[in-house]
């Protein structure tokens, strides 16, 4: 058994689940508003994602390179 491969598969499954839950939370927030989604409480998912992207973009070229690297990693695993 290759332990590293098992850990890699587990981490990939966890990341895929997290992205799916984030997409669901964004969709529910768009459809029902911030305070109406039961499992989110008063969390502003769209605001949090927007602030992360603004932080990456605010750092200029370094932020864009980091975003490109993350995108490349995400695309290479599919």
C-alpha positions in Angstrom: 0.0 0.0 0.0 1.3 3.4 -0.9 0.4 5.6 2.1 1.2 8.8 0.2 -1.2 7.9 -2.6 -3.9 7.2 -0.1 -3.4 10.5 1.6 -3.4 12.3 -1.7 -6.7 10.7 -2.7 -8.2 11.5 0.6 -7.1 15.2 0.4 -8.4 15.4 -3.2 -11.8 14.1 -2.1 -11.8 16.5 0.8 -11.0 19.5 -1.4 -13.6 18.5 -3.9 -16.2 18.2 -1.2 -15.2 21.6 0.2 -15.5 23.3 -3.2 -19.0 21.7 -3.7 -20.1 22.9 -0.3 -18.8 26.4 -1.1 -20.7 26.4 -4.4 -23.9 25.3 -2.6 -23.5 28.0 0.0 -23.0 30.7 -2.6 -26.0 29.5 -4.6 -28.2 29.4 -1.4 -27.0 32.9 -0.4 -27.9 34.3 -3.8 -31.3 32.7 -3.8 -32.3 33.2 -0.2 -30.1 36.0 1.2 -27.6 35.9 4.0 -29.8 35.5 7.0 -32.1 32.9 5.5 -29.7 30.0 5.0 -29.9 27.7 8.1 -26.5 26.1 8.2 -24.6 29.3 7.4 -25.9 31.5 10.2 -24.9 35.1 9.4 -21.8 34.2 7.4 -21.4 36.2 4.2 -19.9 33.6 1.9 -19.9 35.9 -1.2 -18.3 38.7 0.8 -15.6 36.3 2.1 -14.8 35.0 -1.4 -14.8 38.5 -2.8 -12.4 39.7 -0.1 -10.0 36.8 -0.8 -10.0 37.6 -4.5 -9.6 41.3 -3.8 -6.6 40.5 -1.5 -5.0 38.4 -4.2 -5.7 41.1 -6.9 -4.5 43.9 -4.6 -1.1 42.4 -4.4 -0.6 43.0 -8.1 1.5 40.6 -10.1 2.3 38.3 -7.1 -1.4 37.8 -6.5 -2.1 37.0 -10.1 0.8 34.5 -10.2 -0.5 32.9 -7.1 -4.0 32.7 -8.6 -2.6 31.2 -11.8 -0.6 28.6 -9.8 -3.7 27.6 -7.8 -5.7 27.4 -11.1 -3.1 25.2 -12.7 -2.9 22.8 -9.8 -6.7 22.5 -9.8 -6.9 21.8 -13.6 -4.0 19.3 -13.5 -5.7 17.0 -11.1 -8.7 16.4 -13.3 
